[in-house]
Amino acid sequence: MKFFAMGDLHLSFDQRVIPGCWEDMSQYKPMDIFGSHWKNHYQKIYDNWCRLVGADDVVFMPGDISWAMDLEDAKWDLDFLNSLPGKIVLVRGNHDYWWKSIARVRQALPNNIVALQNDCFIIGKTAVCGSRGWVCPGSDGFSEHDQNIYLRELKRVELSLKTVPHGITQIILMLHFMPTGENHEASGFIELMKHYQVKACVYGHLHHPAYAIRLPDHKWGIDFFLVSADYLGFTPKLLWEEK
């Protein structure tokens, strides 16, 4: 079994996706307005994913999955994910406005997708926890409004971590936002990861040119992986493999 990660797919299909008929695909928010590298990015995702990910593999997806404003409008984006091999574990991103009630989201999800909210998902001896996260104190422009959301997200992350059962050998935390500010000072998210002995943190949100402020690959005894789709060249990143 292989474990991959890729977030920030920013899908916006307004019709069913038929793999191989890419020239007929229609989006209500084409991503190439953010750069030519985003042109037909969904085809790149599909081709690279199918080349690397097998039916028994797992892909962590830390948010910003769909531009849809409500769950009904996200159906073709979720249907696209359903066409991909492997198990997908996701958390909400700051642009996932379609994600409101977790009960409704879970009811609408295809069988190959698991949504995390205040809980964890167990795969063998690995527990995957997660939440959206938020900008951290010390970030540029951090406000009192940000502080309130930041504290709420800390509680959600801890709720998720507290659900990990005994016997788990490694914990992975998935956040949409980088868990520190631009200066990489320890935050409440880092303290929680240290307390609960999180092995690795997978996050997204950062797009060009913000890649430059990403965390180092290893700090505080934790492995960090930036997995925004464009940063990865729209190719799922292999994190590790279990024999």
C-alpha positions in Angstrom: 0.0 0.0 0.0 1.3 3.4 -0.9 0.3 6.7 0.7 0.2 9.9 -1.5 -1.0 13.4 -1.0 -2.2 16.3 -3.2 -4.5 19.2 -2.4 -5.9 22.4 -3.9 -7.4 20.7 -7.0 -9.8 23.7 -7.4 -12.2 21.8 -9.6 -15.3 23.5 -11.2 -16.9 21.0 -13.5 -20.5 21.8 -14.6 -21.0 18.5 -16.3 -20.1 14.9 -15.9 -16.5 14.2 -16.6 -15.8 11.6 -19.3 -12.1 10.7 -19.1 -10.5 10.8 -22.5 -13.0 13.4 -23.8 -11.1 16.3 -22.3 -11.8 18.7 -25.2 -15.5 18.6 -24.3 -15.1 19.4 -20.7 -16.6 22.6 -19.4 -15.7 24.5 -16.2 -17.4 27.6 -14.7 -14.1 28.8 -13.2 -11.1 27.8 -15.4 -7.9 27.9 -13.4 -5.7 29.1 -16.2 -6.6 32.7 -15.2 -4.0 32.1 -12.5 -1.3 31.0 -15.0 -0.8 28.9 -18.1 0.4 26.0 -16.0 -3.2 25.6 -14.8 -4.6 25.0 -18.3 -6.5 21.7 -18.4 -5.0 20.9 -15.0 -7.7 18.3 -14.3 -6.4 16.2 -17.2 -2.9 16.4 -15.8 -4.3 15.3 -12.4 -6.2 12.4 -13.9 -3.3 11.1 -16.1 -0.7 11.4 -13.3 -3.0 10.0 -10.7 -3.9 7.0 -12.7 -0.3 6.4 -13.6 0.9 6.3 -10.0 -2.0 5.5 -7.6 -3.4 1.9 -7.4 -6.7 0.7 -6.2 -5.4 -0.2 -2.7 -3.5 3.1 -2.2 -4.5 6.1 -0.1 -4.4 9.8 -1.1 -4.6 12.6 1.5 -6.3 15.7 0.1 -6.0 18.8 2.3 -8.7 21.0 1.1 -9.8 23.4 -1.7 -11.3 20.6 -3.7 -14.1 22.5 -5.4 -15.1 26.1 -6.2 -18.8 25.1 -5.7 -20.8 27.3 -3.4 -23.2 24.5 -2.4 -23.1 20.7 -2.2 -25.3 20.1 -5.2 -23.0 22.1 -7.5 -20.0 20.1 -6.2 -21.5 16.8 -7.5 -19.5 16.7 -10.8 -16.2 17.5 -9.0 -16.9 14.7 -6.5 -17.9 12.4 -9.4 -14.5 13.2 -10.9 -12.7 12.1 -7.7 -14.8 9.0 -7.7 -13.3 8.1 -11.1 -9.8 8.0 -9.7 -8.3 4.9 -8.1 -7.5 4.6 -4.4 -9.0 5.8 -1.2 -9.2 9.6 -0.7 -9.1 11.2 2.7 -9.9 14.9 2.8 -10.4 18.0 5.0 -12.0 21.2 4.2 -10.2 24.2 2.7 -11.0 27.9 2.9 -12.6 27.8 -0.5 -14.7 24.7 0.1 -18.0 26.7 0.6 -20.0 23.6 -0.5 -18.8 21.9 2.7 -21.3 23.0 5.4 -23.0 20.2 7.3 -20.6 17.2 7.7 -23.5 14.8 7.8 -24.8 16.0 4.4 -21.2 16.0 3.0 -20.6 12.4 4.1 -24.0 11.3 2.7 -23.1 12.8 -0.7 -19.6 11.5 -0.9 -18.7 8.5 -3.2 -17.6 5.3 -1.5 -13.9 6.0 -2.2 -13.8 9.3 -0.2 -13.6 9.9 3.5 -14.2 13.4 5.0 -12.6 14.3 8.4 -14.1 16.6 10.9 -13.4 16.3 14.6 -12.4 12.7 14.1 -9.8 10.5 12.5 -9.5 7.8 9.9 -7.6 4.6 10.7 -5.5 2.7 8.0 -3.7 -0.2 9.6 -1.6 1.2 12.4 -1.8 4.8 11.0 -4.3 7.4 12.1 -5.0 10.4 9.9 -6.4 13.4 11.7 -7.2 16.9 10.4 -9.0 20.1 10.1 -8.9 23.2 7.9 -6.5 25.2 10.2 -6.0 28.9 9.7 -3.4 31.6 9.5 -1.3 31.8 12.7 -0.3 34.6 15.0 2.7 36.4 13.6 1.4 36.2 10.0 1.2 39.3 8.0 -2.1 41.1 8.6 -3.2 38.8 11.4 -6.3 40.3 13.0 -8.6 39.8 15.9 -11.0 38.0 13.5 -8.2 35.6 12.6 -7.4 35.0 16.2 -11.0 33.8 16.9 -10.9 31.4 14.0 -7.4 30.3 14.8 -8.4 29.4 18.4 -11.5 27.5 17.1 -9.4 25.5 14.7 -7.0 24.6 17.4 -9.9 23.1 19.3 -11.0 21.1 16.2 -7.5 19.8 15.6 -7.3 18.6 19.3 -10.7 17.0 19.1 -9.5 15.1 16.0 -6.2 14.1 17.7 -8.0 12.9 20.8 -10.0 10.4 18.8 -6.9 8.4 17.9 -7.2 4.9 19.6 -4.5 3.1 21.5 -2.2 0.9 19.4 -1.7 3.4 16.6 2.0 3.6 15.7 1.9 6.8 13.7 -0.3 9.9 13.4 -0.6 12.1 10.3 -2.1 15.5 10.6 -3.7 17.0 7.6 -4.3 20.8 7.5 -5.3 23.1 4.6 -3.2 26.0 5.9 0.5 25.9 6.8 0.6 25.4 10.6 2.8 28.4 11.2 3.3 32.0 10.1 5.7 33.1 7.4 8.6 33.2 10.0 8.0 29.6 10.9 7.7 30.3 14.6 6.0 27.5 16.7 2.2 27.9 16.9 -0.6 26.2 18.8 -0.8 23.7 15.9 2.9 22.8 16.4 2.4 22.4 20.1 -0.5 20.1 19.6 1.5 18.0 17.1 4.4 17.7 19.5 2.1 16.8 22.4 0.3 14.1 20.5 3.5 12.9 18.8 2.4 13.6 15.3 4.8 12.1 12.8 4.0 14.2 9.7 1.9 17.2 8.7 0.5 17.5 5.2 -0.8 20.9 4.1 -1.6 23.0 1.0 -3.0 26.5 0.4 0.3 28.0 -0.8 0.5 28.8 -4.5 3.1 30.5 -6.6 5.0 32.6 -5.5 4.1 31.8 -1.9 5.9 28.4 -2.2 8.9 30.4 -1.0 7.5 30.6 2.6 6.9 26.8 2.9 8.2 25.0 6.0 11.4 23.0 5.8 10.9 19.3 5.3 11.7 18.5 8.9 11.4 20.7 12.0 10.4 20.1 15.7 10.8 16.3 15.0 7.9 16.5 12.5 8.0 15.9 8.7 6.2 18.6 6.7 4.8 18.2 3.2 3.5 21.0 1.0 1.2 19.3 -1.4 -0.7 22.1 -3.3 -1.5 20.6 -6.8 0.4 23.2 -8.8 3.4 23.0 -6.5 3.5 19.2 -7.2 3.1 19.7 -11.0 -0.4 18.2 -10.6 1.2 14.9 -9.6 0.3 13.1 -6.4 3.3 13.0 -4.0 4.4 9.7 -2.7 4.8 10.0 1.1 5.7 6.4 2.0 5.0 2.8 1.1 4.0 -0.1 3.4 5.0 -3.5 2.3 
